[in-house]
Amino acid sequence: MPTFVESRSSSEEVEHLDIPIEHSPTLDHPIRVRSRPVAYGVRIALHTHPWAQVAYTSRGVLRVATVDSTWMVPPSRAIWVPPNVTHEVVIVEDAYLRTLYVDASVVPAGLGACRVVEVSPLLREVIAALDDETISRQRERLLGTLALDEIIRSQPLPLSVPMPNEKRLRALCNAVLADPSHSDLERWSSEAGASTRTIARLFRRELGVSFSQWRQQAVLARAIPLLSQGRPLAQVARELGYQSQSAFSAMFRRAFGESPRAFFARDGHDDRDTRDVDGA
């Protein structure tokens, strides 16, 4: 069982946010796009900026963390991060990352919290069209408005894992995130040096859910990169503590409304993703 320490990979490469001025949104250019391939293991350290962002990967998996939650972002999905939200980004699998930076002046109502959303074919093409150094201001504004409207219309996906503030419980949650296959709360409580009743009470008080409900979100978060890598479903199910592939698939379907195979059948490949990007 993992120790209660938030581990960092020895191969992890830490980047500090450095957005070229041409990609920074302004009142005249309220939506800007930055595209680049980013390798597995890169961590963009905790940072805050006054604009919102949409991080979209047509291939690869991202993990985005704030003070109180963690999100997994699968291929062909995107995460919305509102202005002034401190966050970090970890590349869980080699990714081609397109990021929209959105000036606070044009952020629509209803987008006050982080969310992972589906990237519709229309939104995918709009993001690609915005990624054009020669784009006119009028076209940029029109496409930007359409992109925000698509994000508002997109159904949020249950890919967040809320994180507590209480020290013992946060350490326990980090350990479960690293290996969510164990469902025995008594075992986890013992490792945390607290009674099962205390840990159960902390889950309710800090996160508003039971341990089993929270662990399901942790299982889904862990499953995303494994399934994205193309591992056999039966192997993923066993690794996450399920006795059968069908039991895992049923849980996944309840969460997302479709099977794991259908969820990852999105054709997010874009030939434009393979080009070299300055500043990558």
C-alpha positions in Angstrom: 0.0 0.0 0.0 1.4 3.5 -0.8 2.7 5.6 1.9 0.8 8.8 2.7 3.0 11.1 0.8 2.0 13.0 -2.4 4.6 11.4 -4.7 6.4 13.0 -7.6 8.0 11.0 -10.4 11.8 11.1 -10.4 11.5 11.6 -14.2 9.1 14.5 -13.8 10.1 17.7 -15.6 8.8 20.9 -13.9 7.9 23.9 -16.0 7.0 27.3 -14.7 4.3 29.2 -16.5 5.8 31.4 -19.3 3.1 32.4 -21.8 4.6 34.3 -24.7 3.0 37.8 -25.1 1.5 36.9 -28.4 -0.6 34.2 -26.7 -1.8 36.4 -23.8 -5.5 37.6 -24.1 -6.3 41.3 -24.1 -9.4 43.4 -24.4 -8.7 43.8 -28.2 -7.9 40.0 -28.6 -9.9 38.4 -25.8 -9.3 34.8 -26.9 -5.9 33.5 -27.9 -4.7 29.9 -28.6 -1.4 28.3 -27.8 -0.6 24.9 -29.3 2.3 22.5 -28.6 3.3 18.9 -28.0 4.1 18.2 -24.4 5.9 15.1 -23.2 4.8 12.6 -20.6 6.0 13.6 -17.1 6.0 17.4 -17.6 4.4 19.3 -14.7 3.4 22.9 -15.1 3.8 24.1 -11.6 1.1 25.8 -9.5 0.2 29.1 -11.0 -2.6 31.7 -11.3 -3.5 34.1 -14.0 -6.3 36.7 -14.4 -7.8 35.0 -17.5 -9.7 31.8 -17.9 -8.3 28.9 -20.0 -9.6 25.9 -21.9 -7.0 23.1 -22.0 -7.8 20.6 -24.8 -5.8 17.6 -25.8 -6.6 15.7 -29.0 -4.3 13.0 -27.9 -2.8 12.2 -24.5 -4.1 12.7 -20.9 -3.8 15.6 -18.6 -4.3 15.9 -14.8 -5.3 19.3 -13.5 -5.2 20.0 -9.8 -6.5 22.9 -7.7 -6.5 23.3 -4.0 -9.7 21.4 -3.5 -10.0 19.0 -6.4 -8.2 17.0 -9.1 -9.5 16.4 -12.7 -8.4 13.8 -15.3 -8.8 15.1 -18.9 -9.0 12.3 -21.5 -8.3 12.6 -25.2 -10.9 14.7 -27.1 -12.1 16.3 -23.9 -11.2 19.7 -22.4 -11.1 21.3 -19.0 -12.4 24.8 -18.3 -10.5 26.7 -15.6 -12.0 30.1 -14.5 -9.9 33.2 -14.0 -7.8 33.5 -10.8 -7.9 29.8 -10.0 -4.6 28.5 -8.8 -3.8 25.2 -10.5 -1.2 22.9 -11.8 -1.1 20.7 -14.9 0.6 17.3 -15.2 1.0 15.5 -18.5 0.0 11.9 -17.7 0.5 10.7 -21.3 2.3 12.3 -24.2 -0.1 15.0 -25.4 -0.8 17.5 -28.1 -2.1 20.5 -26.1 -4.2 23.3 -27.4 -4.9 26.0 -24.8 -7.4 28.8 -25.2 -6.7 31.8 -23.0 -9.9 33.8 -22.4 -9.9 37.3 -21.1 -12.1 37.8 -18.0 -14.2 40.4 -19.9 -15.8 37.8 -22.2 -16.2 34.9 -19.7 -20.0 34.1 -19.8 -22.2 33.5 -16.8 -22.4 29.9 -15.7 -18.7 29.1 -16.0 -17.6 30.0 -12.5 -16.1 26.6 -11.7 -13.7 24.1 -13.3 -15.3 21.4 -15.4 -14.3 18.7 -17.9 -16.4 18.7 -21.0 -16.8 16.8 -24.2 -15.2 18.5 -27.2 -17.7 18.4 -30.0 -16.6 18.2 -33.7 -17.7 21.8 -34.0 -15.7 22.9 -31.0 -12.7 21.0 -32.2 -12.8 22.7 -35.6 -13.4 26.2 -34.0 -10.3 25.7 -31.8 -8.2 24.7 -34.8 -9.5 27.7 -36.8 -8.6 30.1 -33.9 -5.1 28.6 -34.0 -4.1 30.8 -36.9 -1.5 33.7 -36.6 -3.1 35.5 -39.6 -6.7 35.5 -38.2 -8.6 38.8 -38.4 -9.9 40.4 -35.3 -13.5 40.1 -36.4 -13.1 36.4 -37.2 -11.3 35.8 -34.0 -14.2 37.4 -32.0 -16.8 35.4 -33.9 -15.1 32.1 -33.5 -14.3 32.9 -29.8 -17.9 33.6 -29.1 -18.9 30.3 -30.8 -16.3 28.4 -28.8 -17.6 29.7 -25.5 -21.1 28.9 -26.5 -20.1 25.3 -27.3 -18.4 25.0 -23.9 -21.5 26.2 -22.1 -23.7 23.7 -24.0 -21.3 20.8 -23.3 -22.3 18.3 -20.7 -19.8 18.3 -17.8 -18.2 14.9 -17.2 -17.9 13.3 -13.7 -14.1 13.4 -13.8 -13.3 15.5 -10.7 -12.0 14.0 -7.5 -12.7 16.4 -4.6 -9.8 16.8 -2.1 -10.1 17.7 1.6 -8.2 20.2 3.7 -7.9 18.1 6.8 -4.3 16.8 6.9 -4.9 13.1 7.7 -7.7 12.8 5.3 -5.8 14.5 2.5 -2.9 12.2 3.0 -5.2 9.2 2.9 -6.9 10.5 -0.3 -3.5 11.0 -2.0 -2.6 7.4 -1.2 -6.0 6.1 -2.5 -5.5 8.1 -5.7 -2.2 6.4 -6.2 -3.7 2.9 -5.7 -7.6 2.9 -5.5 -7.8 -0.9 -5.9 -8.3 -1.4 -2.1 -11.9 -0.8 -1.0 -11.4 -1.6 2.7 -11.9 1.6 4.7 -10.7 -0.1 7.9 -7.3 -0.9 6.3 -6.9 2.7 5.0 -8.0 4.1 8.4 -5.4 2.0 10.1 -2.7 3.2 7.8 -3.8 6.8 8.6 -3.7 6.1 12.4 -7.3 6.9 12.9 -10.5 4.9 13.6 -12.8 3.9 10.8 -15.5 5.9 12.4 -13.3 9.0 12.4 -12.3 8.7 8.8 -15.9 8.1 7.7 -17.0 11.2 9.6 -14.2 13.2 8.0 -15.3 12.2 4.5 -18.8 13.3 5.2 -17.7 16.6 6.9 -15.0 17.6 4.5 -16.3 16.3 1.2 -20.0 15.6 1.7 -19.8 12.0 0.4 -19.0 8.5 1.8 -15.6 6.9 1.3 -17.1 4.4 -1.2 -18.6 7.3 -3.3 -15.3 9.2 -3.2 -13.3 6.1 -4.0 -15.4 5.5 -7.1 -14.3 8.9 -8.5 -10.7 7.9 -7.6 -11.1 4.7 -9.6 -12.5 6.5 -12.6 -9.6 9.0 -12.4 -7.1 6.1 -12.3 -8.9 4.2 -15.1 -8.7 7.1 -17.6 -5.0 6.9 -18.4 -4.9 3.1 -18.3 -7.7 2.8 -20.8 -6.3 5.6 -22.9 -3.1 3.6 -23.3 -5.2 0.8 -24.8 -4.8 -1.7 -22.0 -7.2 -4.7 -22.1 -10.4 -3.9 -20.2 -10.1 -7.1 -18.1 -6.6 -6.1 -17.0 -7.7 -2.6 -16.0 -10.6 -4.0 -14.0 -8.3 -6.3 -12.1 -5.8 -3.6 -11.4 -8.5 -1.4 -10.0 -9.8 -4.1 -7.6 -12.8 -5.4 -9.6 -13.5 -9.1 -9.7 -14.8 -9.0 -13.2 -14.7 -6.9 -16.4 -18.5 -6.7 -16.4 -18.6 -5.2 -12.9 -16.1 -2.5 -13.8 -17.9 -1.8 -17.1 -21.3 -1.5 -15.3 -19.8 1.1 -12.9 -18.2 3.0 -15.8 -21.5 3.0 -17.7 -23.4 4.4 -14.7 -20.9 7.2 -14.5 -20.6 8.2 -18.2 -23.7 6.7 -19.8 -21.6 4.5 -22.2 -19.1 1.7 -22.1 -15.4 2.3 -21.7 -14.9 1.2 -25.3 -17.4 3.7 -26.6 -16.0 6.4 -24.4 -12.6 6.1 -25.9 -13.8 5.6 -29.5 -13.8 9.3 -30.1 -11.7 10.1 -33.2 -9.7 13.0 -31.8 -6.8 12.6 -34.3 -6.0 15.8 -36.2 -3.2 15.8 -38.8 -2.5 19.3 -37.7 -1.3 18.0 -34.4 1.9 16.7 -35.8 3.3 20.0 -36.9 6.2 21.6 -35.1 5.0 24.4 -32.8 7.3 27.3 -31.9 7.7 27.6 -28.2 6.9 24.0 -27.5 
